[in-house]
């Protein structure tokens, strides 16, 4: 739970003076980062598909139309690949 301290079990050996403890690590932050990375990759694949489609249409486009569409795709790719705050 957010905002609570994890329960920690600790032991101490009276004979040798060794102390040790066990705590549970929350896997949630790692999962959140993994999910975000998968979503970004999926979005980037979508942009790549659009680039491939645009390449097949390029002979029928004017230079200005092609430049405009490429710039739009580049902007989208940059926004998709921006790091997620976490």
Residue pairs with C-beta under 8 A, 6 or more apart in sequence:
6 23
6 24
6 26
7 23
7 24
8 21
8 22
8 23
9 21
9 22
9 23
10 19
10 20
10 21
10 22
11 19
11 20
11 21
12 18
12 19
13 19
29 86
32 86
33 84
33 86
36 84
36 86
40 80
40 81
40 84
43 80
44 77
44 80
44 81
47 73
47 76
47 77
47 80
50 73
51 73
54 66
54 69
54 70
54 73
58 66
61 69
